[in-house]
Amino acid sequence: MTYRNGVYIAFNGCGTNIPTESDIRYYNILKAWNNNDGIDFNFVNSHEKTYQVKDTSSESTLKGRLSERLKDSKSLLLIVTENTKNCSEILEHEIVEAVDKRQIPIIVAYTDSVTYGDQNQLPEVLKERIKNKTAKIIYVKFEKDEIKWAIDNFGVNDVLGKKNAIYRYDRKSNSAILH
């Protein structure tokens, strides 16, 4: 059995590796918070626990590496923007692997407070798992404190007794409540 302490971060790459044209900019914000000693925000990045893959890697090599990273992850943090619903085959693979094979809870971080909690912004593959109640989901805003709380409190071992359902972070009670 592996030690599942990593946070796997997923987002829509939008078919480009140019940060200003992709949702990778939010991933880079998370890494900047994590690397800043002056900010109380720490997590083990699952993407840094294995060898990197190149943009020229075959799809099977890429999916294999992503599956390896998910195997050691305690949660999947899905960054949701206006691009997420039109997800790529890779993002679909990450969600299926996380929910169906690894039973990893998903932290859904909405970058836009207007669409917070809107399932229409989610990929179909995730909406199916929500409808079928095969996933544990928590909605948070893409804010440092909410994401930090979710990373610290909504991992594989933290949600063992929770139903497969949607939760949301409640700032007032500092807890996860059913949505």
DALIN-V367070 format. One record per pair of residues at least 12 apart in sequence whose ideal C-beta (glycine too) atoms are under 8 Angstrom apart, sorted by the first residue. I is the first residue (numbers start at 0). GAP is how many residues later the second one is. D is the distance in whole Angstrom. If there is no record, write none. Layout:
I_GAP_D ; I_GAP_D
This chain:
1_69_6 ; 1_70_5 ; 2_69_7 ; 3_67_8 ; 3_68_6 ; 3_69_6 ; 3_70_5 ; 3_151_8 ; 3_152_5 ; 3_153_8 ; 4_39_5 ; 4_67_7 ; 4_69_6 ; 5_38_5 ; 5_39_7 ; 5_40_3 ; 5_43_6 ; 5_63_7 ; 5_66_5 ; 5_67_4 ; 5_68_7 ; 6_36_5 ; 6_37_6 ; 6_38_7 ; 6_39_6 ; 6_66_7 ; 6_67_7 ; 6_68_6 ; 6_69_8 ; 6_70_6 ; 6_144_6 ; 7_38_4 ; 7_39_7 ; 7_61_6 ; 7_62_5 ; 7_65_4 ; 7_67_7 ; 7_68_5 ; 7_69_7 ; 7_86_7 ; 7_90_7 ; 7_96_7 ; 8_18_5 ; 8_21_6 ; 8_36_7 ; 8_37_7 ; 8_38_7 ; 8_67_8 ; 8_68_5 ; 8_70_7 ; 9_66_6 ; 9_67_7 ; 9_68_5 ; 9_69_7 ; 9_81_6 ; 9_84_5 ; 9_85_7 ; 9_88_8 ; 10_12_4 ; 10_13_7 ; 10_15_6 ; 10_16_6 ; 10_67_7 ; 10_68_4 ; 10_70_8 ; 10_73_7 ; 10_80_8 ; 11_69_7 ; 11_71_4 ; 11_72_5 ; 11_74_7 ; 11_75_6 ; 11_76_6 ; 11_79_6 ; 12_75_6 ; 12_77_7 ; 12_78_8 ; 13_69_5 ; 14_73_7 ; 16_38_6 ; 22_56_6 ; 22_58_5 ; 22_60_6 ; 22_61_7 ; 25_53_5 ; 25_55_7 ; 25_83_8 ; 25_85_6 ; 25_116_6 ; 26_52_7 ; 29_13_8 ; 29_47_8 ; 29_117_7 ; 30_14_7 ; 32_111_6 ; 38_105_7 ; 39_108_7 ; 40_103_6 ; 40_106_8 ; 40_107_5 ; 42_108_5 ; 45_23_4 ; 45_24_7 ; 45_26_6 ; 45_27_5 ; 46_22_6 ; 48_20_6 ; 48_23_6 ; 49_15_6 ; 49_18_5 ; 49_19_5 ; 50_14_7 ; 52_12_5 ; 58_30_8 ; 61_28_7 ; 62_27_7 ; 62_30_5 ; 65_24_7 ; 65_27_7 ; 65_28_6 ; 65_31_7 ; 66_30_5 ; 66_34_8 ; 69_24_7 ; 69_27_5 ; 69_28_6 ; 69_31_8 ; 69_32_6 ; 69_34_7 ; 70_31_7 ; 72_25_8 ; 72_29_7 ; 72_31_6 ; 73_30_7 ; 73_81_3 ; 73_82_5 ; 73_83_7 ; 74_29_6 ; 74_30_5 ; 74_31_7 ; 74_32_6 ; 74_75_8 ; 74_76_7 ; 74_79_6 ; 74_80_5 ; 74_81_7 ; 75_18_7 ; 75_19_8 ; 75_22_4 ; 75_28_5 ; 75_29_7 ; 75_30_5 ; 75_31_7 ; 76_29_8 ; 76_30_5 ; 76_32_6 ; 76_70_7 ; 76_73_8 ; 76_74_7 ; 77_17_8 ; 77_28_6 ; 77_29_7 ; 77_30_5 ; 77_31_7 ; 77_48_7 ; 78_30_5 ; 78_32_7 ; 78_63_7 ; 79_28_6 ; 79_29_6 ; 79_30_5 ; 79_31_7 ; 79_35_7 ; 79_41_5 ; 79_42_7 ; 80_30_5 ; 80_31_7 ; 80_40_8 ; 81_30_7 ; 81_33_8 ; 81_39_7 ; 83_37_6 ; 83_38_7 ; 83_39_6 ; 84_35_7 ; 84_36_5 ; 84_37_6 ; 84_38_6 ; 84_39_8 ; 85_37_8 ; 86_36_4 ; 86_38_7 ; 90_32_6 ; 91_31_6 ; 91_33_5 ; 94_28_7 ; 94_30_5 ; 94_31_5 ; 94_34_7 ; 95_29_6 ; 98_27_8 ; 98_30_5 ; 98_35_6 ; 98_36_5 ; 99_29_8 ; 99_34_7 ; 102_53_7 ; 103_52_6 ; 104_30_8 ; 104_31_4 ; 104_32_7 ; 104_33_7 ; 104_49_5 ; 104_50_7 ; 104_51_7 ; 104_53_8 ; 104_54_5 ; 105_20_7 ; 105_29_6 ; 105_30_7 ; 105_31_5 ; 105_32_8 ; 106_31_5 ; 106_33_6 ; 106_40_7 ; 106_43_4 ; 106_44_7 ; 106_47_6 ; 107_14_7 ; 107_29_6 ; 107_30_7 ; 107_31_5 ; 107_32_7 ; 108_31_5 ; 108_32_7 ; 108_33_5 ; 108_37_8 ; 108_38_6 ; 108_41_8 ; 109_29_7 ; 109_30_7 ; 109_31_6 ; 109_32_6 ; 110_31_4 ; 112_28_6 ; 115_23_7 ; 115_25_6 ; 116_22_5 ; 116_51_7 ; 116_62_7 ; 129_36_6 ; 132_30_8 ; 132_31_5 ; 132_32_7 ; 133_30_6 ; 134_29_6 ; 135_18_8 ; 135_23_5 ; 135_26_6 ; 135_27_8 ; 135_28_6 ; 135_29_7 ; 135_31_7 ; 136_28_7 ; 136_29_5 ; 136_30_7 ; 137_12_6 ; 137_16_5 ; 137_28_8 ; 137_29_4 ; 137_30_7 ; 137_31_6 ; 137_38_6 ; 138_27_7 ; 138_28_7 ; 138_29_4 ; 138_30_7 ; 138_40_6 ; 139_28_8 ; 139_29_5 ; 140_28_8 ; 145_23_5 ; 145_25_7 ; 148_20_6 ; 148_25_7 ; 149_19_6 ; 152_23_7 ; 153_13_8 ; 153_22_6 ; 161_14_8 ; 162_15_8 ; 164_13_6 ; 164_14_8 ; 165_12_7 ; 165_13_4 ; 166_12_6
